[in-house]
Amino acid sequence: MASSSSSKVSVKLLIDTKEERVLFAEASKEFIDFLFNLLRLPVGTVIRLLTKNAMVGCLGKLYESAENLSDVYLNNPEQDRNTLLKPRAPLGPGYLLPAANDDHRHDTNSSRTTTNLYMCGSCSNHDVTYVEDTKCPHCSWGVMSHAVQLVGNDTKATEVKGFVKGVVTYTVMDDLEVRPMSTISTITLISKFKVKDISALQERVVELGMEEGIELLKASLQCKNVLTSVFLEKDDKKKQGISQDIVIESETC
């Protein structure tokens, strides 16, 4: 499945190396669209992306309950379980995370994402569904597995490419607050953080892909220093892992 999750988005971080924190990020439209897309994720999709055990609070247990509940207690076992456990995330430009299922198809020649529709091939009803192999509500033997094409041209839908305009550079704070960037606002922010030693500031360009996107989603639910947690603490863990490997190797020599 080709998806936008195979792409990378570059983000420029301004880091206070003495305090070991990200002050803010300079980001393009693609990163802002990704952040705003997080607001559109169904809770079930979030749990699947982060896994049940990684969820804070009780939603992981609620998800597990729907997963393990016997078919006897569900009105429509297959359809209801898919609706709860694999809700359809509305994909769009800037969506770096993997789709909830394989029914989503991404058009690599454009920034639009399309969804397959299915109807029953055994009878003449015209009902359609997003969920392949759903039992046909009109005949007892058919399943809705015949893919149909959505025709017509929704001009408004094709013209909309993400949420924000691409001619603007944006500032993203460590807690994911988003605002348009300007020279004055940048100076004001540096002053607000009370940075005493300007030489301690460092610019670093990082790449945000599917792995980092999931880490960012997880951190956004757990803390308020998201960029620091994802990009600096992750690097620290890697360095610690490398140093431990070196120690182990030296002990075995």
Backbone bond lengths (Angstrom), bond angles and torsions (degrees), N, CA, C in turn:
res aa  C-N    CA-C-N  psi(-1)  N-CA   C-N-CA  omega(-1)  CA-C   N-CA-C  phi
1 M - - - 1.456 - - 1.507 108.95 -
2 A 1.298 117.22 118.38 1.450 120.73 175.65 1.501 108.37 -84.19
3 S 1.291 116.83 130.39 1.450 120.92 179.98 1.493 109.91 -145.18
4 S 1.354 113.51 171.48 1.451 118.20 178.78 1.509 111.87 -69.53
5 S 1.345 116.49 -8.83 1.453 119.57 178.29 1.516 112.38 -68.55
6 S 1.365 116.69 -13.14 1.455 119.91 179.81 1.528 111.48 -83.78
7 S 1.328 117.43 -6.88 1.451 121.36 -177.36 1.519 110.47 -92.24
8 K 1.330 115.00 169.36 1.458 121.63 177.66 1.519 108.94 -127.94
9 V 1.318 115.75 146.99 1.457 122.01 177.16 1.515 108.16 -120.16
10 S 1.323 116.80 129.62 1.471 121.54 179.86 1.522 110.08 -88.25
11 V 1.335 115.61 137.60 1.460 122.20 178.64 1.528 107.67 -134.11
12 K 1.328 117.05 133.85 1.461 121.14 178.79 1.533 109.43 -98.92
13 L 1.322 116.45 120.81 1.461 121.98 -179.05 1.519 110.48 -100.10
14 L 1.328 116.67 142.86 1.462 121.59 168.94 1.518 106.76 -106.04
15 I 1.338 115.79 115.04 1.467 121.63 -171.51 1.518 110.60 -112.24
16 D 1.315 115.79 135.04 1.464 122.57 170.29 1.527 105.86 -91.02
17 T 1.332 116.55 101.94 1.468 120.52 -173.20 1.521 112.35 -69.33
18 K 1.344 117.56 -26.84 1.471 119.51 179.08 1.521 111.34 -72.39
19 E 1.334 115.79 -41.90 1.463 120.17 -179.49 1.530 111.90 -87.91
20 E 1.344 115.91 -8.66 1.462 122.04 -179.09 1.524 111.40 53.70
21 R 1.329 114.67 58.04 1.461 121.06 179.82 1.521 109.54 -146.85
22 V 1.319 114.90 154.05 1.458 121.15 173.46 1.523 107.43 -89.15
23 L 1.334 116.67 122.18 1.462 119.33 178.72 1.527 109.74 -75.38
24 F 1.311 115.85 -50.78 1.455 120.47 175.77 1.526 108.55 -166.87
25 A 1.312 115.50 171.64 1.462 121.23 -179.94 1.520 109.83 -120.32
26 E 1.312 114.84 147.59 1.462 121.36 172.59 1.526 105.94 -102.30
27 A 1.328 116.19 117.96 1.458 119.61 -169.98 1.522 112.10 -131.94
28 S 1.318 114.17 153.29 1.458 121.68 177.85 1.525 109.72 -93.31
29 K 1.308 114.69 179.28 1.461 122.77 179.05 1.531 112.56 -53.16
30 E 1.350 117.25 -40.80 1.461 121.04 -174.68 1.525 112.24 -60.29
31 F 1.331 116.67 -41.36 1.465 120.08 -179.73 1.526 110.81 -70.13
32 I 1.329 117.29 -39.10 1.468 120.59 179.59 1.526 109.95 -66.51
33 D 1.326 116.65 -40.23 1.471 119.79 176.86 1.525 110.69 -61.39
34 F 1.338 116.40 -39.21 1.465 120.04 177.16 1.535 110.41 -61.68
35 L 1.327 117.05 -47.09 1.463 120.51 -179.10 1.526 111.40 -61.35
36 F 1.322 116.73 -44.56 1.457 119.84 -179.62 1.529 111.70 -68.24
37 N 1.321 117.00 -29.41 1.464 120.09 176.17 1.522 111.88 -64.55
38 L 1.338 117.22 -25.89 1.464 120.16 178.23 1.530 110.92 -61.77
39 L 1.343 116.34 -29.31 1.461 120.11 -179.70 1.526 111.92 -71.17
40 R 1.323 117.02 -14.80 1.465 121.41 -177.07 1.531 112.28 -96.52
41 L 1.316 117.13 -5.44 1.468 119.43 -175.71 1.526 111.43 -71.57
42 P 1.332 118.67 129.45 1.464 120.82 171.19 1.531 109.36 -64.56
43 V 1.318 115.94 150.21 1.470 120.41 -178.27 1.526 110.78 -58.57
44 G 1.322 117.19 -40.09 1.466 120.30 179.87 1.515 112.23 -60.58
45 T 1.333 116.80 -36.75 1.467 120.53 177.74 1.526 110.91 -67.94
46 V 1.325 116.55 -40.40 1.468 120.95 178.39 1.521 110.04 -59.77
47 I 1.318 116.95 -44.22 1.469 120.90 -178.65 1.527 110.51 -64.67
48 R 1.335 116.67 -40.83 1.466 119.60 179.37 1.523 111.54 -65.53
49 L 1.317 117.23 -38.14 1.458 120.96 -179.52 1.529 111.72 -68.54
50 L 1.331 115.80 -40.22 1.468 120.00 -176.04 1.518 112.38 -90.34
51 T 1.295 117.96 -12.87 1.468 127.43 -172.46 1.526 110.09 74.03
52 K 1.320 116.04 152.53 1.467 121.96 -174.77 1.523 111.83 -60.02
53 N 1.321 116.78 -42.59 1.470 120.56 -174.98 1.521 112.88 -69.98
54 A 1.334 116.75 -22.65 1.462 119.55 -178.52 1.522 112.77 -86.96
55 M 1.321 117.90 -7.00 1.458 121.01 -177.98 1.521 111.30 -75.45
56 V 1.324 114.80 139.29 1.463 120.59 175.39 1.524 108.20 -84.85
57 G 1.333 117.31 139.73 1.453 120.02 179.81 1.520 112.04 86.96
58 C 1.337 115.45 -151.40 1.464 120.76 -170.29 1.524 114.39 -107.33
59 L 1.322 118.21 -0.55 1.461 119.53 -175.54 1.531 112.05 -63.79
60 G 1.328 116.42 -30.46 1.458 119.77 177.11 1.518 111.73 -61.30
61 K 1.335 115.99 -39.94 1.466 120.72 178.58 1.525 111.28 -69.69
62 L 1.336 115.94 -36.79 1.456 119.92 177.82 1.527 110.30 -64.18
63 Y 1.326 115.91 -42.06 1.471 121.46 177.36 1.526 109.93 -61.79
64 E 1.338 116.04 -43.51 1.466 120.99 -179.54 1.532 111.08 -64.14
65 S 1.341 116.40 -34.54 1.466 120.49 178.37 1.524 110.91 -63.66
66 A 1.344 116.10 -45.25 1.469 119.92 178.31 1.519 111.05 -65.82
67 E 1.325 116.13 -31.37 1.455 121.79 -179.91 1.526 111.46 -70.19
68 N 1.335 116.48 -37.99 1.467 121.36 -172.77 1.522 114.27 -98.11
69 L 1.328 118.13 -10.37 1.458 120.47 -177.33 1.524 110.17 -62.69
70 S 1.314 116.19 134.46 1.466 121.61 -177.57 1.528 110.88 -62.73
71 D 1.328 115.30 146.92 1.469 121.09 177.79 1.525 112.02 -58.36
72 V 1.319 116.38 -24.04 1.463 121.47 -177.90 1.527 111.17 -58.79
73 Y 1.320 116.93 -31.28 1.459 121.11 -173.48 1.533 113.42 -95.23
74 L 1.322 117.27 -1.45 1.464 120.81 -179.04 1.520 110.39 -103.33
75 N 1.330 116.39 140.19 1.462 121.07 179.60 1.520 111.42 -63.84
76 N 1.317 115.95 -46.15 1.467 122.08 178.94 1.529 106.68 -134.78
77 P 1.340 117.40 85.26 1.468 122.31 -168.34 1.523 115.38 -47.97
78 E 1.317 117.99 -54.40 1.461 120.84 -175.63 1.520 111.84 -66.12
79 Q 1.328 116.26 -47.70 1.462 120.39 -176.68 1.520 111.21 -70.19
80 D 1.333 117.17 -44.86 1.466 120.46 -178.39 1.519 111.39 -63.93
81 R 1.326 116.98 -41.07 1.457 120.00 -178.62 1.537 110.64 -66.32
82 N 1.328 116.84 -41.43 1.464 120.07 177.54 1.521 111.62 -64.53
83 T 1.329 116.11 -38.77 1.460 120.47 179.65 1.525 111.07 -62.67
84 L 1.329 116.33 -39.44 1.470 121.18 -177.90 1.528 112.26 -79.35
85 L 1.331 116.22 -45.50 1.461 120.40 -171.58 1.520 113.52 -90.36
86 K 1.312 116.92 -25.27 1.467 120.26 -178.76 1.522 111.01 -129.34
87 P 1.337 116.28 57.26 1.472 118.63 179.86 1.514 110.36 -64.23
88 R 1.304 116.14 151.67 1.460 120.70 -175.78 1.517 109.99 -84.46
89 A 1.319 115.41 114.89 1.458 120.10 175.03 1.518 108.85 -77.25
90 P 1.334 118.19 132.71 1.466 120.35 178.35 1.516 110.17 -74.04
91 L 1.313 117.20 100.04 1.453 121.24 -176.38 1.516 110.60 -77.82
92 G 1.318 115.67 152.05 1.451 120.32 178.52 1.511 110.07 -162.57
93 P 1.319 118.63 -177.57 1.457 121.68 178.56 1.521 111.34 -55.77
94 G 1.312 117.32 137.08 1.456 120.60 -179.98 1.517 112.88 87.71
95 Y 1.339 116.79 2.53 1.456 119.81 -178.92 1.522 108.83 -84.18
96 L 1.335 117.38 100.27 1.464 121.25 -174.87 1.520 112.91 -90.71
97 L 1.326 116.79 -11.56 1.456 119.72 -174.73 1.515 110.96 -84.22
98 P 1.354 117.27 155.86 1.472 119.59 179.77 1.508 110.90 -67.93
99 A 1.335 116.20 149.22 1.463 120.79 178.11 1.517 110.19 -68.46
100 A 1.316 116.19 158.09 1.465 120.94 -178.62 1.516 111.81 -69.28
101 N 1.325 116.96 -25.50 1.457 120.36 179.64 1.518 109.12 -155.41
102 D 1.312 116.41 178.28 1.456 121.59 -174.72 1.520 113.84 -84.79
103 D 1.336 117.96 3.17 1.456 119.62 -179.27 1.517 111.86 -76.29
104 H 1.341 117.19 -19.48 1.447 120.40 178.95 1.519 108.89 -79.76
105 R 1.302 115.92 133.27 1.458 121.31 178.39 1.510 108.23 -122.46
106 H 1.323 116.61 128.28 1.453 119.83 -179.49 1.519 110.04 -101.55
107 D 1.313 115.87 130.26 1.460 121.72 177.96 1.518 108.41 -83.79
108 T 1.345 116.72 107.79 1.462 120.33 -175.07 1.507 112.10 -71.67
109 N 1.326 118.34 -12.01 1.453 120.54 179.09 1.521 112.36 -90.03
110 S 1.298 117.12 -1.02 1.460 120.39 177.71 1.507 108.58 -151.30
111 S 1.324 117.01 179.26 1.464 121.03 -179.55 1.517 110.90 -95.71
112 R 1.346 118.06 11.26 1.446 120.74 -177.92 1.521 110.47 -93.51
113 T 1.324 115.44 146.78 1.457 121.44 175.45 1.515 108.98 -117.89
114 T 1.323 117.55 133.89 1.451 120.93 -178.11 1.515 110.03 -114.21
115 T 1.330 116.14 160.43 1.449 122.29 -179.59 1.518 109.33 -125.26
116 N 1.325 117.61 133.84 1.457 121.26 179.11 1.520 110.65 -73.33
117 L 1.328 115.56 146.26 1.451 122.33 173.31 1.528 107.66 -115.88
118 Y 1.332 117.27 150.02 1.456 121.23 -176.59 1.531 110.23 -131.62
119 M 1.336 115.04 146.54 1.454 120.35 174.84 1.529 109.16 -135.52
120 C 1.309 115.44 167.77 1.460 120.47 -179.03 1.524 109.84 -74.60
121 G 1.318 116.47 134.48 1.455 120.66 178.38 1.509 113.17 -95.56
122 S 1.343 116.94 -0.09 1.463 120.50 -175.21 1.525 113.09 -100.93
123 C 1.332 118.12 -14.84 1.459 120.02 179.70 1.520 109.77 -139.08
124 S 1.308 116.75 176.64 1.461 120.61 -170.88 1.518 114.30 -97.73
125 N 1.339 118.33 12.08 1.465 118.63 179.46 1.533 109.89 -71.97
126 H 1.286 116.94 158.52 1.457 121.66 -174.72 1.529 112.90 -110.90
127 D 1.314 117.36 18.43 1.464 119.99 176.52 1.529 109.59 -69.54
128 V 1.321 116.55 145.47 1.465 121.24 177.17 1.518 109.16 -128.79
129 T 1.328 115.57 159.13 1.454 121.39 179.34 1.517 109.62 -142.84
130 Y 1.340 116.52 157.17 1.456 121.74 174.24 1.532 110.85 -83.26
131 V 1.329 116.69 -22.09 1.464 121.74 -172.70 1.522 109.97 -96.40
132 E 1.319 117.01 110.14 1.459 121.56 -179.56 1.528 110.81 -64.15
133 D 1.329 115.96 144.69 1.467 124.72 177.95 1.530 113.30 71.21
134 T 1.343 116.81 17.77 1.464 119.68 171.93 1.525 108.83 -66.74
135 K 1.330 117.48 140.81 1.461 120.28 178.98 1.523 109.79 -64.82
136 C 1.316 115.71 136.40 1.465 121.01 -179.36 1.531 109.66 -67.43
137 P 1.324 118.98 130.10 1.469 121.00 -179.36 1.529 112.98 -76.19
138 H 1.354 118.35 -8.29 1.461 121.20 -175.03 1.523 113.63 -106.62
139 C 1.319 117.01 -26.17 1.470 119.12 177.20 1.523 109.18 -129.63
140 S 1.300 115.93 149.53 1.464 119.68 -172.31 1.518 113.56 -83.15
141 W 1.322 118.04 -9.77 1.459 120.21 -174.58 1.533 113.62 -111.65
142 G 1.308 117.53 -14.89 1.461 120.29 -173.49 1.522 113.93 -92.51
143 V 1.310 115.39 154.40 1.467 121.52 172.81 1.525 107.39 -124.02
144 M 1.298 116.40 151.24 1.458 122.08 -176.18 1.523 109.08 -88.78
145 S 1.318 115.28 85.52 1.461 121.56 -175.49 1.528 112.78 -125.85
146 H 1.334 115.97 0.71 1.461 119.97 -179.33 1.537 109.02 -86.44
147 A 1.336 116.73 110.50 1.464 120.66 -177.28 1.523 110.77 -68.94
148 V 1.305 116.95 132.96 1.465 121.73 177.48 1.525 109.12 -121.12
149 Q 1.297 115.18 156.03 1.456 120.81 -175.94 1.519 110.17 -102.10
150 L 1.332 115.46 135.84 1.454 121.35 175.05 1.519 107.79 -81.76
151 V 1.344 115.91 118.37 1.461 119.62 -177.28 1.522 110.04 -102.63
152 G 1.329 114.74 166.37 1.458 119.21 -177.23 1.506 109.64 99.36
153 N 1.290 115.85 166.44 1.460 121.32 -177.25 1.510 110.09 -127.15
154 D 1.303 115.66 108.95 1.459 120.58 176.38 1.524 108.14 -85.33
155 T 1.324 115.93 95.19 1.462 120.38 -174.21 1.512 112.18 -59.64
156 K 1.312 116.22 -42.24 1.466 119.43 -177.61 1.527 110.28 -63.72
157 A 1.345 116.46 -40.19 1.468 120.05 -177.86 1.519 111.03 -66.32
158 T 1.336 117.40 -40.39 1.455 119.71 -176.76 1.518 112.09 -75.81
159 E 1.340 116.92 -24.41 1.461 119.61 179.78 1.524 112.12 -78.31
160 V 1.336 116.69 -25.63 1.458 120.07 -178.39 1.524 109.35 -80.71
161 K 1.285 116.64 117.89 1.464 121.43 -179.48 1.523 108.32 -122.77
162 G 1.329 115.42 83.25 1.454 119.35 -178.83 1.514 111.54 88.16
163 F 1.320 114.65 -168.06 1.459 120.34 -172.72 1.522 114.08 -105.43
164 V 1.325 117.51 -32.33 1.460 119.99 -174.75 1.520 110.52 -118.35
165 K 1.307 116.19 161.56 1.457 121.71 -178.75 1.523 110.79 -77.25
166 G 1.320 114.94 148.46 1.458 120.06 -174.70 1.513 114.82 -89.89
167 V 1.316 118.38 -4.24 1.474 120.74 -178.09 1.516 112.05 -86.67
168 V 1.317 117.10 0.46 1.459 122.29 -175.68 1.527 109.79 -115.22
169 T 1.329 116.57 141.94 1.461 121.67 170.17 1.520 107.67 -95.86
170 Y 1.315 116.20 140.07 1.461 120.67 -173.61 1.522 111.54 -116.35
171 T 1.334 113.98 150.89 1.459 120.97 173.34 1.521 108.26 -101.39
172 V 1.342 116.17 130.31 1.465 121.45 176.10 1.521 107.50 -118.47
173 M 1.324 115.90 119.29 1.456 120.29 179.97 1.525 110.63 -76.45
174 D 1.317 116.04 169.06 1.456 121.38 -178.94 1.528 111.45 -60.47
175 D 1.346 116.67 -27.15 1.464 120.87 178.48 1.529 112.27 -95.90
176 L 1.343 116.39 15.66 1.463 125.39 175.66 1.528 114.63 73.67
177 E 1.320 117.10 14.58 1.466 118.95 171.03 1.533 107.94 -66.67
178 V 1.330 116.10 133.74 1.457 121.58 -176.43 1.525 109.68 -113.53
179 R 1.342 115.30 136.49 1.456 120.50 176.63 1.525 108.96 -152.44
180 P 1.331 118.25 154.54 1.469 119.84 175.63 1.524 110.44 -63.01
181 M 1.326 116.83 144.38 1.462 120.69 -178.36 1.523 110.87 -93.08
182 S 1.322 114.95 144.05 1.457 121.79 171.95 1.520 108.02 -149.10
183 T 1.319 116.56 161.86 1.471 120.63 -179.71 1.518 110.88 -61.04
184 I 1.330 116.32 -42.51 1.470 120.66 -178.86 1.526 110.51 -65.05
185 S 1.333 116.39 -43.40 1.469 118.97 -178.82 1.519 110.95 -65.28
186 T 1.341 117.75 -34.37 1.462 121.34 178.78 1.522 110.77 -65.01
187 I 1.331 116.41 -45.63 1.468 120.77 178.42 1.520 110.12 -62.48
188 T 1.327 116.20 -41.56 1.467 120.76 179.15 1.520 111.33 -62.21
189 L 1.332 116.58 -40.75 1.460 120.26 -179.70 1.522 111.58 -64.96
190 I 1.333 116.34 -44.36 1.468 120.26 179.57 1.520 109.89 -60.96
191 S 1.335 116.64 -39.80 1.465 121.06 177.77 1.525 110.59 -66.06
192 K 1.333 116.27 -38.52 1.465 121.18 -179.94 1.520 111.48 -62.75
193 F 1.325 117.34 -36.00 1.462 121.07 -179.30 1.530 112.37 -79.26
194 K 1.335 116.36 -2.87 1.473 122.26 177.15 1.525 111.76 55.36
195 V 1.332 114.35 47.76 1.459 119.91 177.44 1.526 108.65 -76.19
196 K 1.316 116.89 116.85 1.464 121.33 -176.76 1.524 112.28 -87.16
197 D 1.310 115.41 -33.24 1.464 119.82 -177.43 1.530 109.29 -115.11
198 I 1.333 115.87 100.99 1.460 120.56 -178.00 1.529 111.26 -62.57
199 S 1.339 116.08 -29.26 1.467 119.29 -179.78 1.528 112.46 -66.53
200 A 1.344 116.17 -15.21 1.472 120.17 178.81 1.526 111.46 -81.25
201 L 1.326 116.71 -8.88 1.461 119.88 179.55 1.523 110.06 -81.54
202 Q 1.295 115.40 138.02 1.463 120.84 -177.78 1.530 110.04 -136.24
203 E 1.324 115.68 134.25 1.464 120.42 174.24 1.520 108.91 -92.36
204 R 1.318 115.15 137.65 1.452 119.28 178.15 1.530 109.33 -142.07
205 V 1.310 116.81 130.06 1.460 121.45 177.42 1.531 108.44 -94.98
206 V 1.322 116.18 125.26 1.464 121.23 -179.91 1.525 108.92 -119.63
207 E 1.319 115.18 157.99 1.458 121.63 179.59 1.526 109.35 -106.76
208 L 1.317 115.70 130.64 1.456 121.62 178.83 1.525 108.33 -108.15
209 G 1.327 115.35 114.00 1.456 121.30 176.44 1.514 109.70 -121.40
210 M 1.326 116.84 -160.18 1.458 121.02 -176.64 1.528 111.89 -60.73
211 E 1.349 117.22 -45.24 1.465 120.46 -178.27 1.517 111.34 -62.00
212 E 1.345 115.73 -46.99 1.469 119.74 179.76 1.527 110.70 -67.41
213 G 1.339 116.19 -33.40 1.462 119.68 178.85 1.514 112.07 -62.44
214 I 1.335 116.33 -42.47 1.466 120.28 177.92 1.525 110.64 -67.13
215 E 1.344 117.08 -39.95 1.462 120.60 177.34 1.524 110.89 -62.82
216 L 1.327 116.11 -39.55 1.460 120.23 -179.85 1.525 110.67 -67.47
217 L 1.327 117.10 -40.73 1.462 121.17 176.11 1.522 110.53 -60.13
218 K 1.322 116.41 -45.43 1.468 120.85 179.91 1.519 111.36 -63.08
219 A 1.334 116.92 -46.06 1.466 120.78 -178.81 1.516 111.75 -64.62
220 S 1.333 116.96 -34.07 1.468 120.22 -178.58 1.521 112.10 -65.46
221 L 1.334 117.25 -21.18 1.466 121.71 178.23 1.528 112.36 -92.55
222 Q 1.336 116.15 -7.30 1.459 119.17 -172.75 1.519 115.05 -118.90
223 C 1.328 118.12 -24.82 1.459 119.42 -174.38 1.518 111.39 -150.55
224 K 1.339 115.75 175.80 1.465 121.24 -179.20 1.519 112.47 -111.80
225 N 1.318 117.09 3.66 1.472 120.80 174.47 1.527 108.41 -116.11
226 V 1.315 114.64 64.11 1.459 121.86 -169.39 1.523 112.57 -64.72
227 L 1.325 117.54 -49.58 1.465 120.60 -177.11 1.521 111.21 -63.99
228 T 1.323 116.53 -40.28 1.467 120.44 176.85 1.523 110.42 -62.45
229 S 1.329 115.89 -44.85 1.462 121.16 -178.01 1.525 111.99 -62.69
230 V 1.319 116.73 -43.17 1.462 120.44 -174.70 1.523 112.24 -77.50
231 F 1.337 117.06 -44.59 1.465 119.40 -170.32 1.536 114.60 -98.68
232 L 1.333 118.61 -29.97 1.468 119.58 179.98 1.516 111.65 -93.88
233 E 1.330 117.17 -49.16 1.462 119.81 -179.13 1.523 111.16 -64.63
234 K 1.328 116.29 -32.18 1.465 120.27 177.00 1.526 110.43 -64.30
235 D 1.337 116.25 -42.72 1.463 120.14 177.65 1.516 111.49 -63.79
236 D 1.341 116.02 -38.94 1.466 120.31 178.88 1.523 111.17 -62.64
237 K 1.330 115.99 -40.40 1.471 119.78 179.54 1.522 110.98 -65.28
238 K 1.346 115.68 -38.08 1.462 119.78 178.64 1.519 110.43 -64.33
239 K 1.344 116.03 -43.37 1.457 120.46 179.95 1.520 111.37 -63.34
240 Q 1.357 115.51 -40.18 1.457 119.51 178.55 1.526 110.54 -64.35
241 G 1.325 116.07 -38.85 1.458 120.18 178.49 1.508 111.76 -64.11
242 I 1.346 116.97 -41.18 1.459 121.68 178.84 1.524 110.71 -65.03
243 S 1.344 116.45 -43.18 1.469 119.95 -178.62 1.515 110.89 -65.94
244 Q 1.340 116.58 -36.71 1.465 119.80 178.00 1.518 110.89 -65.75
245 D 1.328 117.17 -39.49 1.459 121.45 177.43 1.516 110.76 -61.39
246 I 1.331 116.62 -40.58 1.475 121.80 179.61 1.530 110.33 -63.63
247 V 1.351 116.12 -42.39 1.459 120.22 179.73 1.522 110.62 -63.38
248 I 1.332 115.97 -43.82 1.470 120.15 -179.09 1.518 110.28 -63.21
249 E 1.324 116.69 -42.92 1.455 120.39 179.59 1.520 112.45 -64.00
250 S 1.352 116.74 -38.69 1.459 120.39 -179.43 1.521 111.13 -69.16
251 E 1.360 115.52 -31.50 1.458 118.46 179.21 1.521 111.95 -71.54
252 T 1.328 115.48 -29.59 1.457 118.55 -178.02 1.508 113.37 -85.28
253 C 1.354 117.05 -10.09 1.452 119.82 -179.54 1.514 111.13 -77.96
